[in-house]
Amino acid sequence: MSSMSRRGNCYDNPAMESFWSSLKRELVHRRTCASRSQARAAIFEWIEVFYNRDRLHSALGYKSPVDFENQIN
């Protein structure tokens, strides 16, 4: 039995499934990396630069996470 489906597992919820789907659709399936380190760097850049700062999120009223946080503070 897989541990991914146990109750309380933070990787087994709709928000994480949406995140992984976006990562695969917007980065992984569009790019070929020559090495693991290149893939790691591309994923880090996608998350930290694009996903958190520029990408609009419907759950946040079509704002980026950074803009949403700035609005609250």
C-alpha positions, 0 to 999 in steps of 0.5 A: 500500500502506498503511503501517498494516500494516507490521511494527513499526507500534505502531498495528497490534496487538490492544491498539491495535485494542481501544483504538480500538474502545472509544473509538469504542463508548464515546464517539464513537458516543454523542456529537455535537460541535459543533467539533473543539476540543470533540471533542478535549476530549471525547476527552482527558477520556475517555482521561485521566479515564475510560479511565486512572483509572476503566475496568476493564481485563480485561488488568489483572485488572479493575483500572484502569490507575492502580490496577494501577500503584499495586499494583505500586509 
